[in-house]
Structures are given as structure tokens and as C-alpha cells.
Amino acid sequence: MVRYIGIGCICKAEKRWRMRHFGTDLIRALDLYQSEGIRRFCHPSCTILSPVSGHLRVRFPGSAGSSESVRTYDGFLSESGESLHNSEVILIPCGSRVELFCEGLSSYLVLQLSPAFLMEAFSKEPLLSETISSAQKPALTQILPDLFALLPLYQDSPERNRLEINRLLFSLLGGLDRVLLPQAEGAARMSPAPSSRQESVDSYIAAHIEKQISLQETAKACGLTPQYLSSFFQKSMNCTFMEYVNRIKAQKAHDWFLRSDLSAEDVCAIVGFKTYSAFCKSMEARYQKSWETLRSEVAPDFVRLPAEEIVRNPPSTLYPVTKPLDEGTLAHKPVYQIRKETIQAQTRPDKPFPTSWKMILNVGSADSIFFEPFLRKLNEFNRIVSFRYCRMYGLFQLVTVYSSGSRMYYGFELIFQNLDSIINAGLIPFLDIGFRQFPGHRNPLSSFAFNSDPADVYYEKLFLILPEFLKAASNRYGRGAVEKWRLEFHFSYQNNRSFTFWQFLSAFRKIEEAARKVLPNVRIGGFGFDAGLREDKLQNMLDQLKSSGCRMDFLSMHVNGLILPEGNCSFRYTTDENEPARRVFVASRLLRNCYPSLPVYITEFGFAHFVKSALNDSLFQAPFVLRFFTENAGRVDGIGYHMMDDLGDYERPAEREFFGGAGLFSTHGLRKPSYYAFSFLSRLGNSVLSMTRNHILTARSRFNYQLVAFHYRHIPDTPGQYKTEDEVRFFEKKCAEAADRLLLQFCISGAAPGTYLTKIIRMSPDVGSLHKLWLYHASSLNSLDEPDYQFFRGFALPEVSAAPLSVPASGKLTVEVLLAPLETVLMLIDRSAV
């Protein structure tokens, strides 16, 4: 796993420099060789070898007393001599002796990776201890595109291409993780439990060798008391616990001196000595020699490949990663199948693109807006998308109360500060003022009007406060402006178990009549009907609403956790991917049958009732949001997603970048994949040519077209809740191993002939999401300082590329998009840009 750890003997400035130049430091050499005859090498680096052309045999001579292994690796050569894609990869540990037998002129690529950084930042122990080939692990071939794409960038200029090299390097190492880590984890599960206390302690030390190991933590992990463990070492080993730990660390350091050319500082960091002086003392205590003397005695005789055989500026045929692969030439056929769909579209300006997706910007709790970072990101995002309404709940939790004599007065200063920010951003307030079960104010004051009241008391107070608020708001903003607002009464199905829907309707009618006496044209509606309710229960509630005589200006519904057929609230998503769309269709049909002339809004939606879920941070969320919109765009008048949940949540862990919130930004403002889902929608044109469950094709004219295509992968039924990062890893792994790829072919008639420029913005499992990188870094990214943080921020950006496209005189424009599971692509096709 990737985990960035601090280096105790390296100063902070050097650590920061290393992190910013991460990829170029990790790569010691990357070259393409052409050789004949026998070549021998012994590198002090971890080596990845990939034959390219010709016939190559690789032999690993064993050390004295050990066996040797020989394997033949054949390149593929066409009859014309053009090199084709080769599918062999060999991982060679540092310090290993290798013999290459080249029959004729053979080409092979050699990537040397720094063992210090592999251990320090990526913990790639399998790369450091054993030889692994794609013959043993066929899935290793998935790193080949990244490996060959690195070559021209590295040979051109490592510094100028640093960001792209880093991106490809992380992708390559992520591919190694997917292949090597399951093996290591499986071996750990299959290995027998330690049979003695000594073995338990040794296992713990070996697993945490790079850390500062304490007696207390080791005793706790082994199920012992610190006193017993200390006494055990004194009696059995005739040394203290820390002396034993330093002895093990010194042995590990000796191994590194034996098989690498790492500096003493790097070895000190890898084996986890707190200080350089402690490292020197432990080496002398263990071997009765200084580390300098020891190094001179054990340093291996490293042999490097001839520099004159390096191919400078090799032809593109030697690394054909941009060419389509001929499956007949591959040693290992792709394990996936391509599912092709052809879409015929006609350029026409008569079908407008729905705007329901940008009707409501849902910011969550009203008091979140007081945070300056929250408000900054809200303004930033609204400038991109231009929403109409800003929906928030809990606004009246900010009402203060004070008395003068025998009269009670209400204060709306905090509410108006909140609304000023919203209105200044160009948004119309959409206020959910229904009862919600709050645990109390974060900073409770006796002067607040609402203090964890039950539902009936809450609505009694609201009956008195809402008219006063409308008067004050009209004086401040004008009656015409306030009449454009939306006041939503949300009926909580979970929290109002002792407060029936009929009691709620009685309270609502009383409050609504009082509000209209002050402002006759005020827009009031609701009630956040749960789309997961049974059809008969929802119909019964609507019948009660009709008979109550309540006047409604709009209807609202919530779509969260559509699970069980009976509509009970649950925390597991349905395993039927058609169920959410069906439930929304049924609920919207019932609402419109009851009130045909009223607008219907989905004011809240998500894939589960729990807002916190690790999937909200992952690549899954982008195609989920797009799929939800394409299925429901024509059924409702507005859709509100929780867009600022992460930035405004008081309960988020301060030390974590991602914690499962449903917002578009991480806790520090990094854009998550769901952000780009809305950003891609904002780039679409005003006329829809085609819209299905996996794409939206629009046009602004016969000269420019826009396409958003996505491969939605439904949640499998095994983990269900996806509340932990391990479950997200499991889900993403299942998606990566999925047997289908989606090929969408679009044939658009009526386009203007000529040459177009196609700009492609792509989010895939390797680009466009920092969450995956954060998962591999565990919590280490949270401790990075600002320059390092800004460096890693670049990995959250989607991949951007461009290509020309020709349209013949017939006006037939044809484009194809191949999508992996969870992948999302935006294509902007513009003739005027050429």
C-alpha cells in the first residue's frame, strides 16, 4: 500500500523537496535497450523488465548453494519487421544477478525503481524479496500501457514532464498493488497463528519494522502485559526489549547494505531508527564494526547494462500504447468483453436540454454557511453551474428570543446574515423549515427560540415565529423578493413516530394560513414524500392531504436508500438497479395525479439514508449522479443533491481528508468525482439529440456537439452498506475485474462538413479521483504540509486530451467511446475551434 511516512533523519525541507519530485526520484533509470549475445547485470535497484521484440531468454543464477532458474521470454515480430505489443513483465529484486541471452537483435525495456522509496512510500515488500513474472501472475500485464507511456516522457525531460510521470507512476504502482497485495493478504490469512510468545513478538516487530516500536504497543498486540514482556526478554534473551528490537533492526539494515547501494540515511529511515546516532550505535553493538566498515565488506559487485546499447528517441513502434491492439498477437487475451451500442441521432434544435439538475443547490444545514471556506466554495461552484435556488434546513434553529417587560421578541440577525450570503451569490432561498430532530445546538445558548423541542412544540412556536419572520424579511429584502422564496415543510418519517401525518397536516394548515395573512403570495409546499414508501401508503397520505384543505404551491419528495419492497427505511441499497427509477416514477405519478398543476421537486437524493458513506468519495458517485439525472430529468421540475455536506459538517474528523460525506468537495476543498459530474453537465448544449441511461448527447449548432458518456456499475449485493473504506476497495476491485466494457458508437447526421477538434476529459479509476490515492496512503496525506498537499492535488484532476475529427460532405459525424466500469467521459466536438 502507498503510505507516506516521515523520515526522522531527513530535515523537513528535504522531505518536502522529495515529495514534490517524487516520481523523478523514484525512477533511477528508464531505458530501452537493443542487444545481441549475452548480457549480465546486477542492479542496486528494483527492476521491471519487459521484452519488446526479438527472442530473449532470462536466467537468474543463484547464489552459492542455491538453485538457478531459467525462463524464455519471446517477443512478437511481424513479417514486415514491425514490433508489436508484448505482454511479458518480470519484477526483479534489487541485488539479483540476471543473465540475458539475446538470440539475434532483441529489444527490452528496463525500469529501475529506488528501493528506498518503494519501501518508504509504497511498502512494496514483494518487489524487494522475490522475482515475479507475468507467467506466474498474468494480471501483471495491466501495467504495460503505463510502463511504455513513461518511456518517451522520461527520455524527453523528467522535470518538464514531472506531473504526467508521477500520474503514470502512481497508476503503474496501483496496478502492482492490485496484483501483489491480494497474494500477500491471502498468505497472511492462511499462515498459522504464532505458536509461541517469541514468534508473536517477532511477527509484530517484522510487520512494524519501519515504525517506532514500543514495549506497551507490542505487549498489547500480543495479548501480554508490558511487565511480563519485559521480564520475558530479561530472562529468556538476556537483554531488554528495546535492545532486542534494535538488534532486529540492525540485521535488517545489514540486509539492505548487502543488496543495495542505499545511503545510511535511507537505510536508517527504512528500518525505523529514531535518530542517526541510534542507528550507528545499534550497528556497532550488533556487528562490533561501524556501518562504514561493514558496508565496505558486504557491498555487492553491481554490474550495469552497457550504456551504448540504450536506444535514444526510439520509434513509436517500439512502444505502441496509442495503437489499437490486435488481440491475435497477444499472449494473454483480454479477460473482458466489449458490449457495443450504436446511437443514431439527428441534429435538431427543437428539443431543449432539461434544467432540472441545476434547479436546486442543496447545502444542508443552514449554520454551515457561516464557515468562510464553505461560502467560498459555494460561490465558486455556483459561478460554474448557475443554480436557481439554494436549499437549506435548520434555518429557524438560529432564531433568538428575548423579552422586554411582559412582551416576547424574536431576533433574526443570524438568519439574515445567512440569507445575505445566499442572495449575494445570486441564489433564491429554498428553506426547509419542517421539524428535524436536532441533538441540540453546537454552542447552546438559552436565548435560542428552539432548543431540542419535540415536533408538536416546534410547530406551536413556528406558528408564532414565521409571520414575524416574513414581516422582517419583507422589510429587509422587499415583498416581491420574498414571494419568490420557497418554504418547504418536511415531514420526517423516522423522527415523528409519535407525531402522525394528520397531526402534521393540522399544524401545517394553521401555520400556512397565518403566513399568508402576512404575505398572501408566499410559496409554501412540501412534504418531502419518501419515494421508498409503499404505493398504497403514499396514496393514503395524499388522500389525507387533499381532504385537509391545505393550500400547496409545490410538492417535494426525497429519494434516499430505495431498498425494501415494503418501503421501510433501510441502510442497504437495492440490488435491482432499476428499482430507484421505478420508485421515482411511481411516486411522481401519484403526486402529479393528485396535483396536476403543481411543480414537483426532488429536494434530497442519495444512494442511502446514511449521508456518510465511503462510496460518496469514490468514483462511483459520478456515474450514479448522472444516471439518476438521466432517468428522472423529465419526471420532476428540480433535483437537489447534497453538494456541500463535507465542508459544513461539524462532526467530520478534522484530521481526515475524506470521511464519507455526500458533498462535491473534500474537507479541505478538493474536488471529488461528483463535482465533475455537475461540471460536465454544465458544459452541455441547449438541445438534446439523445439521452439514455448511459449518455447525454447535445448540440448548440451544426458546428459543435457535446457528449457525456458514463458506465454505471451497480452496487453488488455482498457488502451492502459501504460504510468502510475496505468495502469500497472491494467494490472497486469487483468493478476493475468486471467482464464488460461499454463501447458507445454515435452516428450524428446533419453536421456541418469539415474538420472538428475533439476535446476529451476523462475520469477513470486512475485519474480524476484523489480518493483512491488517499486510500492507499491511509491517513498520511492529512499530515502533509501545504506544498506537498498542492502537489498531490494535481492527481485529483481528470485526464484531458484532444484529437482532430473529419466530417465528410454527407454531414455524417461518427464518434466512439470505450468505457471501463465507473468511467465518465466528456467530449466537446467543435468545428469553430479548428
N, C-alpha and C positions, 0 to 999 in steps of 0.2 A: 504494500500500500504506500501511497505517497504520504509522507509525513515530514514536514519541515521542522527540524529541531535546532535549538540554539547550539552554538559551538563555544564552549567555555573558554578555550584558549585563543579565540579569534576575536578581535575587537569588533564593536558594533558597526563601525564604518565599513570594515572589510566584509562583514556578514551581509550588510545591505548591498554592497557592490556585487558580491557573489550572487545574491538572489536576482538582481536586475540583469546580470549577464549569465543567467542560469544555464540556458541551452548551450551557449558557446563554451562555457566551462565544462559542462557535462560531456561534450563531444571532444575527445582528444584528437581524433583523426577520422576523416571520412573520404575514402578514395576508391576509384575504380582501377583495377589492375588488369593488365594483359600479360600473361606469362606463358613460357614453354618450359618443359622439363620439370625438375623437382625444385620446390621452394619450401624452405623451413622458416618458421617464425615462433617466437615465444614472447608474447606481448605482456607488459605490466598493466594492461587494461582489460576490461571485459569486452569481448569481441563478438560482433554479429557478422557472420559470413554468409553471403548469398551468391552462388554461382549464377552467371548471366548467360554465357554462351560457351560452346565447345564441350569438351569432355573432361571432367575434373574428378579425381579421387582424393579423398581426405583421410589421413591417418593420424591417430593420436598415440604416439609412442608413450608407453607407461614408464613410470619411474622404476628404479631398481626393485625387483621383487614383485612387480605388478604386471598385469597383462596389458596388452595393447588392443586397440580397436581400430578397425578399418571400415570405411563406408565409401561407396562410389556415388557421386552426385553428377548427373548428366544434365547439361544444358540442352536447349532445343534450338536447332538451326534449320531454317527453311532451305529449300533447294537453291534459292537465289542468294543465300548467304545472309539474309536479314535476321537479326536477332529477335527472338520472340520472348514473351513473358516467361520467366522461370519461377517455379513455385517451391524452391527449397530454401530453408533458413536453418542455420546452425548457430547455436549460442555456445560460446567458448569461454570458460572462466579465465580470469587473469592468472598469468604464470603457467598456463598449459602449453606444452610443446605440441606443435602441429606440423605435419608434413603434407604438402600439396603436390600431387602428381598430375601435371597438365599434359594430356595427350594432344599434341598439336597446340595451336594458339587458343588459349582459354581466357575468358574474361570473368572476373568475380569482383564483387563489391565488398569492402571491409569497413565496418563502422566500429571504432574503438570508443568505449564509454568509460568515463572516470569511475573507478570502483569506489572512491571516497564519496562521490555524490550519489551513486546508486545506493549505497548503504545509508548515508546521512539523510537523504531526502526521499528516497523511494523504497528503502528496505527490500531491495531485490536480492535476497539471500540465494535463491536458486541460480541466479546469474553468476554468483561468485563461487559456487561449490561443485557444480556438475555440468557436463556437456549435455545439451538438449537439442534435438533436431526435429524438423517438421515431419520426418519419418515416424518419430515417436508421437509427436503432437501435431497432427495435420493443421490444427487451427492456428498454428504459428504463422501460416502464410498470410493471415489477415494484416500483418504489419508491413507487407511488401510495398503497397502503394505509398505509405508514409516514408518508408526507407528510401525508395527510389526518388521520391519528390524532394527529399532532403539534399540529395547529391548536387544538383545544379545550384541550389541556393547557397550551400556551404562553399562550393568552389567559387561562386561568384564573389560573395563578400559576407562572411559570418556576421559582421557587425551591422551592415546595412540591412540585412535580412533577418535580424535577430528575432523580431516578434513572430514572423512566419516560421522560422526554425523552431522556436520554442513551442508554437502551437502544434507543429507536426511531431515534435519530440514527445510532448505530453500524450498525443494521440497514439504514438508508437508504444510508449511505456504503458499506456492504458490497455492496449491490446495484449501486451505481455502479461499484465495483471490478470486479464480475463482467462488467460491460458494457464498461467503458473499458479495463481493463488488458489483456485479450487483444488488443485492437487495437494498443495501444502495444507489446506484446511482439512481435506479428506484424510490425509495422513495423520494429522493431529487427532482427528476423531477416532481413527482406527487404532492408534498407538495405545498400548495398555497403560493403565494408571501406574505411576511410580510405585515400586514395591517397597520402598524404604524412605525414611525421613531424609537421608542423604540424597537419594535420587530426586525427591521432591524439591529440595533446595537447589540442587544442580540444574534441574529443569527450569526453575524460576529464574535463576541467575542467567542462564543461557538465553532465555526469552527476553530479558530486560538488560542485556549486557551494555547497551548504549546509554542507559539511564543511571542516575544516582541511586544505587540500591541501598536501602536502609534495613536495619535489623527488624524494626517494627513492621514494615510493609511485607517483608519476606515471611516473618512468622505468621502474620495474618493470612497471607496467601496459602501457606502450608498447613493452616489449622493448628498452629502451635502458639505458645506464649513466648514473648521476647526473652523472658528469663530462662525458659527451658532451652530455647535455641542457642542462646549464648553459652549456657553451661554445656550443651552437647558438643559444641566446637572446642571448648577448652579441654574436655575430657577425651573426645574421640580424635580430634585433629591436632591437638596441642597448639592451637592458635586461636586468635579471636575471629569473630565472624568477618569483620572488615578486612583482616589480613588474608583470610581465605578468598574473599571477593576480589581483592587486588591481585592475588595470585592468579585467579582465573582470567582476569582482565589482561594481565601481563602475558599469559600464554596466548591469548587471542591476538595481542599486539605482535607477538613473535611470529604468528602465522601470517600476519599482514606483511611484515618485513620479508618473510620468506617468499611470498608470491606476488609482490607488487613493488613499485618504486614510490609509494606514497611517502610524503614527508612525515616527520614525527608529529607535527601538529595535527595533520589529518588523521593519523592512526589514533592519537590521543582522543580526538573527538569521536571517532567511530566506536571505540571500546568504552567510552563513557567516563574517563577520568575527569574529576572536577577541575583540577589545575595541572599545568605542565610539570610543576615540581613534584606533584604526587605521582605522575606518570614515570618520571625519571627514578624516583625512589623505589617504586614497585618493580621496575625492570631490574635495577641493581640488586634488590632483595631476592628476586626470583632466580636470576642468572649470574649473579656476582660479577656483572660486567655492565658498563654503561651502554645505553642504547646505540651510541655511535659505533662502539666496538662490535656489538652484536650485529649491527646492520652490515658492517664490512665483512663479517664472517659468513652470514647467511644469504647475502644478496644474490639472487639468481642471475645467470648469464642470459640476459634478454637479447633476442635476435629479432630484427625488424625486416619487413619485406623491402626489396630494392626500390628506392625512390624513383629510379629511372624507368620503372615499369608502370608508373602511375599515368593514367590517361587523362590529359588535361582537356577540358571542354569536350567531353565525349559527345558523339552524335546522339540525337534524341532517340534513335532506335535502340540504344542500349538501356534506356530506362523509359519504356513506353507506357507510363502510367496514365497519360492522357488519351491513349488509344483504346478503342473498344477491344476487349479480349476475345480471341477465338477460343471458345470452350473446348474445341477438339484438340488444342495444343496444350492444355493444362494437365499437369499430373494429377491434380485433385479437382474434380468438378465442383462447381458451386453447390452448396447444400440447400440453397433456397430456390424457389420457383418464382417466376415473374407472372403476375396477374395483370393482364392488359385490358384497358378500357379506352374506347375511341369515342370522342365527343365531337359532334358536328354542331357548328354554331354559325349564325348569320349576323353580320354587322348591322345593327339597327338601333336607333336612338329612342325607341318608344317605350322601353321597359326600364323604369328608374330603379336604381340600386336602393334597397331598404336602408333607412337610417335608424332603425330601432336599436341597433347595437351602441349608438352613441347618444342615446336619449338621456340616460341616467348615469352619472358618475357617483358610484356608491362609496363613500368614505368611511362608513362605520360610525363609531362613537363620536358625538359632537365635540367632546372636550379634547380630542386628538388634534384639532385644528390649532390649538394654542402652541403646538410644537413648531418651531421655526423650520426645521428640516422637512417636516410633514407638509407645511404650507408651500415651501419652495418646490417640492416635487409635484404637488398638486397643480401649481401654476405651470410648471414645465410640461406636464403631460397634457393639460388642457389646451396649451398652445398648439400641440401636435394634432389633437383629435377634435377639439371644439365641441364639447358636450353641451347639452341644453340645461339639464338640471343637476344639482348636487344634492344627493340624498344622504341624510344622517339621522341617527336615532339618539335618544337620550338628551335632547336639547333642553327639555324642561327640568332635567336634573340640575341645571345651572341657575334656576330661579332662586333668588334670595328673598327673605321676608324680614320685615322689621315693623315695629308698631310705634305709633305716636298717639299718646293718650289711650283712648279706647278703640282707635281705628287701626286696621292692619293694612300695610302697604307692601307691594311686591316690587322687587328690583330685577331689571332685565339687562343690567350692564354687561354681564359676562356673555349673555346670549347675543347682544348686539355686537360685541367685539367679534364673536364667531361669525355672525351673518355679514358683517362688514368685509371680512376676508373673502367670503364666498362671492359676494356681489361684486367686489373689486376685481375678482378673477373672471368676471363676465358670465357667471353662473346664476341660475334661478334656484332658490332654496326649495328642496323637496324634503319636508320634515316628517319623520315618523315619530308621532307623539303618543303612540299607544303605550300601554303598560309593558314594561320589561322588568324581569327580576334582577335587580342590581344588588351586589353584595354590600353596597354602601359606598360612600364617596371615598376616593383615594385620599383626600385630605378633608375628612368630615368636619363640618362646621355646623353649629346649632342654628345658624342663620339661613341654611338652605330650606326651601319650602318642602322638598321631598326627601325623606330620609328612610329608605327601605320600607316604604309603605306597602301593604297588600293592595291587590287590584281595586277593590271597592273604594278604599280610602284614597287611592291615587286618582281615580276618576271624579270623586267628590271634590278634591282640591282642584283638579283640572277644570271643572265646571266654573269655578271662581276665577281661576288664573287666566285661562285662554282669552276671554273677552278683553281683559285688561291688557294682555299682551298685544292683541290685534289693534287696540287703540294706540298703544305706544308705538307699534311698528308702522302704522299708517301715518302717524305724526312724523316719524323719522324718515321713512322711505317714500311716502306717498301712497294713497289708497290704490291707485292704478297698479303700482308695482307689487303691492302685497296681494292683490287679486290674482296675479299670475303665479303665485306660490302654490305648492301642493301640500296639503296637510293630510297625512296618512295615519289612520288608526289601525295598528297592527294587533290582531288578536293572537295571543300566544297560546298555542295548543298544549304545550308542555307545562308552562308555568301557571296556567289559570285553571288547574284541575278543580278548585273549589269555587271558581267563578265561571258560570255557564255562559254559553254563547248568547242565550236570551237575556241574561243579566247584562252582558256586554252591550247588546243592541239597545237596551233601555238606557244605559248610561250614555252611549254614543248619541242617541237621538236628543237627549237632554242637552248635551254639550254642543251638538251641531246647531240646534235652534238658538242657543244663547250666542254662539259665534256669528250666526247670520243676522242677528239683530244689530250687531256692531258693524259687520261688513257683509252686506247681502250677497255679493258675488264671490265670496271666498270659496276656493276649490277644496272640498273635503271629500275623502273617499277611503277606500281600504278593501279588504281587511287582512291582506296577506294570506289568502287562502292557500293551504298546503296542497300542492299538486299530488302529493302522495296519498291523500285521503281516498277512501273508497268512494266510488261514484255515487252510491245511494246516500252516503253521509254528506258529501258535498252538496248534493241536490237538496237534502233536507235543510242544510244551513242557508242555502239561497232562498228556499221557500219561507223560512223564518224571516230573512231579510226583507223579502217582498211584503210580507204581512205586517212588518213592524212600522211601515210608513216612513222609514228613514230616507232622506234625500241624498243620493250619491252623485258625485261628479266624475268619479273614475273608480275602477276596480284594480286590485293588486293581488298578485299571487307569489308564493315562494316555491322554489324548486331546489330542494336540498335532500340528498340521501334517498332517492327513489328506490325503495328496496322491496318491501314485502307486499304481496298481492292485497292483503287486507288494509294496507296503508298505514300501519303503525310506524311510529318513529323508530328508526334503527340506525346503527352506525356502520353498516356494511352496504357497499354499493351493489346494485343489482348485477347479476351475471348475464342478464339479457341486455345486449347493447341497444335494442330497440325499445326497451321499456321506458326510459325517460321521455323520448319523443312521443310515445303513445300516451303517457300520463299528461303531458302538457297539452296534447291535442284534445283529450277528453275534458280536462279542466277548463281550457279556454273556450271550448264549445259550450259547456254548461254556463259559463259566465256570460257569454255573448247571447245565448238564448234567453237568459234572464233579463239582461240589459243590453239590447242590440246597439243602442246609440252611444254607449259609454266606451271610452278608451280602456284598454286592459294593459297593465304593466306587470312584468316580472321584476319586482324590486329587489329580490335576492335570489341568487342561484349559486350552486356549487355541487361538487360530486358527493358530499356527505354532510350530515348535520354538524359534525365536528368541524369547525372552521380550521383547526390546527391539524394538518396532515402533511407529512413529508412529501407527498406527491404534488402539493401545491408549489413546491420549489423546483420540481423536476421538469424535464422536457415534456412529460405527459400533459401538462396543463395547457400548452399552446394548442395542440390539435383538439383537446377537449373543449376549450372555449370556442374555437372555430366551428367545430362540429355542432355544438349547442346552438350557435347563431344560425348556421345554415338550415338546421331542422326547424327552427322556431321563428325565423325572421318575419314570415308572413302571418303568423298566428297572433302576435301581440304587437302593441304600439311602442313598447320600450322595454329594454333589458338592462338591469343593473347588477354589475359584478362587484364584489368586494375588492376595490382597487388599491386601497391604502392600508390594508389591515396590518402589515408588518411594521410600518413606520409609526402607527398610532397606538400600538398595543402596550399598555403598561406592564403586562405580565411577561413580556418576551424576555428571555435570558439575555442580559446585557453583553455577555461575552460571546454570543453566538451570531454568526452571520446569517445562517438560515435556521429557522425553527418551526417551519410548517405553516406559516401564515398564508392567507389567501391573497395577499397583495401583489401588485405588479413590481414592487421594489423589495430588495432585502432590507435588513435592519439598518444598514449604512447607505442605502440608496442605490445599490447595484440593480440593474435591470434584469428581471427574471424572464424566462421564456414567455410567460403570459403577457408581459409588456409588449413583446414583439408581435404577438397575435393581434393586439389592438393597433399597433403601429402599422402592420401590414394592411389591415382593413382600411386605415386612413389613406393609404396610397392608391386605393382602387378608384375606378372611374365612376361616372354618374349613370351609366347604362349597363344593365346586366345582360350578358349574352348567354350565360349558362351558370347555374348554381345547383350543386348536388351535395351529398354528404361528404365529399372529399375535395371539392374545389369551388372557387368562385372566379368566374371569368367576366371581366368588364371592359368597357371601351369609353374613351372620351370623344373619339372621332375615328375616321377610317385610317388615321395615321398613327394612333397609339392605342395600345391594349395593355391590360393589367391582369395578372393571374396570381391567385393564392391557391396553392395545392398542398394538401396535408394527408398524411397516412395515420389516421386514428387507430390506436390499438387499445381495445377494451381491457379493463382490469380482469385478470384471471380470478378464478373463484377461490384460490387457496389462501392468500394472506388476508384478503378482505378489508381490514381497517387501514392498513398502510400508515400507521401512526409512527413507525420507527424507520430509521434510515436503512437498516438491514433489509426490511421488507421492500423498500424502494430499490435497493440493489438487486433483490430477487426479481422484481418486476422488470427492471431494465434489462437484466440478463435474459429473461424469457423473451423480451422483445427483440434483443440482438440475435437470439437464436431462432427467431420466428422463421418459418419456412416460406414466407411470401414477401415479395416486393411488389409495389404497385407502379405500373407504367401507365401514365395518362398521355394519350395522344390527342391533340386538339387540332381540328381542321376548321379553320375560320374562313368563310367566304365573304367577299365584298371588301377586302382590304385593299388599300391603295398600293399599286405595284411599286417596287423599289427596294432599296437596302435599308434594313432596320438595325438598330443597336438594341441588343437584349441584355439587360442588367439582371443578374440573378443573385438574390440574397437568400441564403440557405441556413436553416437551423437543423442540425443533426445531433446524434449522440456525442459527437466530438467537438462541435462548435456551437456557439450561441447560448451556452449554459455554464455558468461558473459552479453551479450546484454539484455537478459530477466531480469536478476538480476538488471542491470543498469536501466532499465525502471521502476522497482518498487522502486528503490532508488531515482528516479527523478535525480537531479543534485548533490546529496550528495556525491556520490563516487568520484567526482572530487576534493573534499576538503580533502580527506583522506591523511594522511602523508604516508611516504614510507613503514613502517612496516605494516600498515593496508592495503595498496594497494597490497603489495605482498601476504598478507593473502587472499584477495578477488580474486587474480589472479588464485588461485587454482580452483575456480569454473568454469573457462573457459576451463578446461581440459576435454576431453571425458572420458567416463567410460570404464575401462579395466577389463576384466575377462578372465578366462581360464577354459577349461574342456577337459577331455580325449575323444577320439573318436576311435572306433574299426572298422577296415575294414576286412571282412571275406576273406576266401581263394578265393572266386569268384571275388574279386577285385572291388566290388560294394561299392562305398563311397556315403553315403546319409547324407545330412545336411539340416536343415530347419531354416529359418529366418523369424520371425514375425516382421513386421514394422508398426509403427504408422505413420500418415501423417507427412511429413517433416523429418522423421528419416533416418539416414545414418549409415551403419554398415560396418566395415572392418573385415573380418575373415581371419586369417592366419592359415592354416592347414598343419602341418609339422610333418612327422614321425621321422626325424632325431633329433628333439628336445626332444623326449621321452627317 
